[in-house]
């Protein structure tokens, strides 16, 4: 597979019991297949330590504003979104296969954001409560509830739906 950021050939690297693709000697980015990032995103997950030091060629230029194509699916353009409500790390995700691309240094930032998945969920809940709680509590009619549900569907790219208050959203 070719690197979606710099075009370098990706190299398979084993971290723990998972094989990921890294742009070793190029831009230093990492490709995670669907659900693999969850095994490396917390500081206590030892296997993630191996991925923090992917060799990077400092002279390799990467245009971070350019839309990237999925290295696995070919012509599918990846969606760019924030990893968490803290909005500190922006990653690229393939809408077809669910794989995720992280640029050099982003895995380290992700690992420093939250100590656990529960902390991440709590931060998201607090954020959505701050932004939407008053409006959601005021929703009365079924038409209004349907409109709020549509807004929630639009915002799914920011965060999974389970972050919305209550299971009805």
N, C-alpha and C positions, 0 to 999 in steps of 0.2 A: 504494500500500500504506500501511496505517496502522502507526504505531510500536507495537510490542507493550508498551512500557514506559509511554508517556504518551498514546498515541492521536493524536499529531500526524501530519500527512501526511508520509511519507518522501519525500526528494528524491534523484533519481539524481545521483551524482557520479562522474566518471571519475578514476581514479588509475592512472597508467601506461596499460595497455591494457585495464583491467578497470573495468566500471561497477558500483558498489556503491550501496546505498541508505542514506542518512544521515538522522538526525532533526535537521536543521539548524534552529536557532532553537527547538528543543524541549528534549528531555533530552540531546541530543548523542550518542546511541547510533548504532551502525553495524550494518547487516545484510549478512552475507556469504553468497552462495549457496554450495552445496556445493563444497568444495575451494578457494574463493577466499581464505580466511584464510591458507592456506599461502604465498600470494604476498606477504604483508605482515607476517608474524610475526617476521622476523629483522631486526636493526638495519641490515644491509647492503643491504636491499631498499629502494631509493630511493623507489619508488612509495608506500610506506607512510607516508612523511613528510607527504604531502598530507592524510592521514586523521587526523593527530594533533591537528588544530586545528578540528574540527567545532564550529561556533558553538553554544553552549549557553545557554539561558535559565535563569538561576539560580533563578527563581521557579517553574519547572516541578517539581512534586513527583513523585517516583518511589518506589513501594513495592517495595523489593528483595525482600521476602518473598513477594510475590504471584507465583503461577504464571502464566506468559505463554503466549499463543497465538501460533503461527507466523504472521507477517504474509503469508506466501505461500500457506500451506495452509488458512488460515481457522480451523477449529475444532480443529486438532491442538495439544495442549498440549506445549510444548517441555520437554525434559529439562534439568536443571541439573547441571553437573559441573565439575570443576576442569580447567583447561587443561593442567596439568602436575603432576608429583609434588611440586613445591614448594608447591602448594595456595595460591598467592597470587592467582590470578584464577579466578573462577567465571563460566562462560558458559552461555548457553542454546542448546541444539541441537535442531532439529526431527528427530524420529525418522522422519518421512516423507520429507522432501526433503533432509535433511542440511545445511540452512542453519544459520548460527550468528549469534546476536545478542550484541553486546558493548555494555555500558553505557559511558557517557562515561569516558574515561581508561584503560579496560582494554586497549586496543590498545597504548598506550605502555608499560604494565606488562608485557605479553606480549613486546614487542620487547626489553625489558631483561632478561628471564629467561635467554635462551640466545643465543649468538652464531651458532649453526647448528643444523640438524636433528640432526646427529651428536652435538652436546653434549646436546641434549634426550634423545635415545635413550640415551646413556651415563648420564645422571642417572636415567632411569627404570630402566635395567638395575641400577644400583647400589642403588636403592631396593628393587626386587623381590628382589634377591639378599639384601639385609639382612633383609627381612621373611620371605621364603619359602625361601631357599636350603637351609637345614638340613632343613626339612620335605620339600622336593622331593627332596633327595639320599637321604632315608630311605625314600622311597616304593619299595615293592618289588612288591607284587602288582598285577595288572591292575585289581582292584576299587579299590584305593587310587589308582591312576593315573586311573581314570575319575572318582573323587570329586574329585581335584585338578583335572581338566579341567572339571568342573561348576563348581567354585569360580572357576576362571579365566573361564568364560563369564559368571558373575555379576559379576565385577569388570571386564568390558570397558568399562563406562561410565566407569571411572576412566582407562583407558589402552588403546590398541589392543593386540590380542593379540600383535603381534610383539614386545612388551616382555617377554613371558614367556620364561624360559630355555628354549632349545632349540625346535626347530620342532615337536616332538610335542605341545606344549601348545597 
